[in-house]
Amino acid sequence: MDAAIDPTAPQAPHPDPVVPLAPTPAPARSARYIYKHLFTTRLWHWVNAITIFIMIGSGLGILNAHPHLYWGVHGAQPDTPWLELPHWPNWVTIPASYNLSLSRRWHLFFALVLAFGLLGFMISSLVNRHFQKQLTIRPAEVAPSHLWFDIKEHLALRFHDPKNPGAFNVLQKIAYAALIFVLLPLVIFSGLGMSPGINASWPWILELFGGRASARSIHFLAMCGIIGFVVVHLALVILAGPIREVGSMITGYWKVPEEDH
């Protein structure tokens, strides 16, 4: 016989339903910054950016006076040029009109800025060991297998080593070394070789290039190399993240991509 249930008797409490615990959120990662660019490097970078822009524009203005290039000692209208250039439009020249005298003034003034800026950067980079620490190209880095690996990494838009994100890869080192130790000195000394005053004091500079016409041609080719460097440099900055890259060249601190820390 079933027992009678007293409705006034206290009832046993029902157990609370089991509520699954919410997963603990993972702690947010704080951004990691490394000090990548020294003050002297950043200063030279921005001074150079302005200087090279002005020198290219004023150089094209000068080139419009005689847009033909020769090899040899002289080079003149009756000679056969190895390269005939178009007349550059005013909007790419400095000033924005044909004015040979004014183009030369712009060009020669900023040539001094370029030359002494490069000299100051080289001295400071030896003192603070920037060349030794960041731009030294080691034999293992120029091995064909290593170069091919870096090329494939660039094609995959991976521009730095996650294990050492602040280090320059070998393609960067080669490009910067070519600019600092080849293209810029070449454009400076070939420009000096075209100066009558320098020819009178140091004639060996003009002899080194094989004549004024050859110095002018080499000066133009070095400028083309610098333009090529600038174009590739800007393209890689955009692909690598312009805010992070430009910001590091302003403050010196580079934000490591999240996947690398």
PEFENSUL-V337383 format. One record per residue. N is the residue number from 0. SS is DSSP state (a for helix, b for strand, c for the rest). PHI is phi in radians with two decimals (none if undefined). OMEGA is omega in whole degrees, -180 to 180 (none if undefined). Layout:
N	SS	PHI	OMEGA
N	SS	PHI	OMEGA
This chain:
0	c	none	-178
1	c	-1.23	178
2	c	-1.31	178
3	c	-1.31	-179
4	c	-1.77	178
5	c	-1.48	-178
6	c	-1.15	-179
7	c	-1.53	-178
8	c	-1.26	179
9	c	-1.13	-178
10	c	-1.58	176
11	c	-1.18	-179
12	c	-1.13	177
13	c	-1.35	178
14	c	-1.15	179
15	c	-1.14	178
16	c	-1.08	180
17	c	-1.33	179
18	c	-1.83	-179
19	c	-1.12	-180
20	c	-1.25	177
21	c	-1.22	179
22	c	-1.11	180
23	c	-1.24	-179
24	c	-1.14	178
25	c	-1.20	180
26	c	-1.08	-179
27	c	-1.18	178
28	c	-1.39	175
29	c	-1.47	-179
30	c	-1.12	179
31	c	-1.88	179
32	b	-2.09	174
33	b	-2.20	179
34	b	-1.45	-170
35	c	-1.89	-173
36	c	-2.06	178
37	c	-1.19	-178
38	a	-1.06	-179
39	a	-1.11	178
40	a	-1.15	-179
41	a	-1.16	179
42	a	-1.09	-179
43	a	-1.13	-180
44	a	-1.04	-175
45	a	-1.30	175
46	a	-1.10	179
47	a	-1.15	-180
48	a	-1.03	179
49	a	-1.23	-176
50	a	-1.08	-177
51	a	-1.17	177
52	a	-1.03	-179
53	a	-1.22	-179
54	a	-1.18	177
55	a	-1.15	-180
56	a	-1.09	180
57	a	-1.23	178
58	a	-1.13	177
59	a	-1.18	175
60	a	-1.11	177
61	a	-1.18	-178
62	a	-1.11	179
63	c	-1.10	179
64	c	-1.18	178
65	c	-2.74	-173
66	c	-1.40	179
67	b	-2.37	-178
68	b	-2.07	-175
69	c	-2.32	169
70	c	-1.99	176
71	c	2.17	-173
72	c	-1.45	-171
73	c	-1.89	-175
74	c	1.47	-177
75	c	-2.59	-174
76	c	-0.98	-179
77	c	-1.23	-178
78	c	-1.27	179
79	c	-1.58	-179
80	c	-1.32	174
81	c	-1.48	179
82	b	-2.59	175
83	b	-1.90	-175
84	c	-1.73	177
85	c	-1.30	173
86	c	-1.37	-175
87	c	-1.28	-180
88	c	-1.15	-175
89	a	-1.04	-174
90	a	-1.23	177
91	a	-1.79	-178
92	c	-1.86	174
93	c	-2.18	-2
94	c	-1.26	-176
95	c	-1.39	177
96	c	-2.92	-179
97	c	-1.35	179
98	c	-2.61	-174
99	a	-1.05	-178
100	a	-1.09	-179
101	a	-1.23	176
102	a	-1.06	179
103	a	-1.15	179
104	a	-1.10	177
105	a	-1.05	-174
106	a	-1.15	-176
107	a	-1.23	179
108	a	-1.12	-177
109	a	-1.35	171
110	a	-1.14	176
111	a	-1.14	178
112	a	-1.08	-180
113	a	-1.11	-175
114	a	-1.19	-178
115	a	-1.27	175
116	a	-1.13	178
117	a	-1.13	179
118	a	-1.08	180
119	a	-1.10	180
120	a	-1.15	180
121	a	-1.12	180
122	a	-1.14	-179
123	a	-1.13	-179
124	a	-1.26	173
125	a	-1.33	-179
126	a	-1.20	-178
127	c	-1.53	175
128	c	1.11	177
129	a	-1.12	179
130	a	-1.09	-176
131	a	-1.19	-174
132	a	-1.41	-170
133	a	-2.04	-174
134	a	-2.00	178
135	c	-1.19	179
136	c	-1.67	-178
137	c	-1.54	-177
138	a	-0.96	-178
139	a	-1.13	-177
140	a	-1.31	-179
141	a	-1.76	172
142	c	-1.14	-177
143	a	-0.92	-179
144	a	-1.14	-180
145	a	-1.22	178
146	a	-1.09	-180
147	a	-1.14	177
148	a	-1.08	-180
149	a	-1.15	177
150	a	-1.11	179
151	a	-1.13	178
152	a	-1.13	178
153	a	-1.14	179
154	a	-1.13	177
155	c	-1.54	179
156	c	1.10	172
157	c	-1.94	-168
158	c	-1.88	-179
159	c	-2.57	-179
160	b	-1.50	180
161	c	-1.02	179
162	c	-1.31	179
163	b	-2.53	-170
164	c	-1.13	-179
165	c	-1.45	-177
166	c	-1.40	175
167	c	-1.43	174
168	c	-1.39	-172
169	a	-1.15	178
170	a	-1.15	175
171	a	-1.11	-179
172	a	-1.05	-179
173	a	-1.13	-179
174	a	-1.14	-179
175	a	-1.19	178
176	a	-1.12	178
177	a	-1.10	180
178	a	-1.21	-171
179	a	-1.29	-172
180	a	-1.82	-179
181	a	-2.15	-170
182	a	-1.16	-178
183	a	-1.15	175
184	a	-1.04	-179
185	a	-1.16	-179
186	a	-1.22	179
187	a	-1.24	-176
188	a	-1.28	175
189	a	-1.20	174
190	a	-1.15	176
191	a	-1.10	-180
192	a	-1.15	179
193	c	-1.60	-179
194	c	-1.55	179
195	a	-1.03	179
196	a	-1.12	178
197	a	-1.18	178
198	a	-1.04	-179
199	a	-1.22	-177
200	a	-1.52	-177
201	c	-2.24	-177
202	a	-1.12	-178
203	a	-1.12	180
204	a	-1.15	179
205	a	-1.18	178
206	a	-1.13	180
207	a	-1.08	-179
208	a	-1.66	176
209	c	1.45	178
210	c	2.08	-177
211	a	-1.13	-179
212	a	-1.13	178
213	a	-1.18	178
214	a	-1.07	179
215	a	-1.15	179
216	a	-1.15	180
217	a	-1.14	177
218	a	-1.04	179
219	a	-1.16	-179
220	a	-1.14	177
221	a	-1.13	176
222	a	-1.08	178
223	a	-1.08	177
224	a	-1.10	178
225	a	-1.16	177
226	a	-1.07	178
227	a	-1.05	178
228	a	-1.06	-178
229	a	-1.08	-179
230	a	-1.09	180
231	a	-1.13	180
232	a	-1.03	-180
233	a	-1.15	179
234	a	-1.10	-180
235	a	-1.22	176
236	a	-1.08	179
237	a	-1.13	-178
238	a	-1.21	-178
239	a	-1.44	-179
240	a	1.99	-172
241	a	-1.09	-178
242	a	-1.14	-180
243	a	-1.15	-175
244	a	-1.25	179
245	a	-1.19	178
246	a	-1.05	179
247	a	-1.17	179
248	a	-1.40	175
249	a	-1.67	-176
250	a	-1.67	-174
251	c	1.66	-177
252	b	-1.71	-177
253	b	-1.92	-179
254	b	-1.44	180
255	c	-1.24	177
256	c	-0.95	-173
257	a	-1.04	-177
258	a	-1.21	-177
259	a	-1.77	178
260	c	-2.61	none
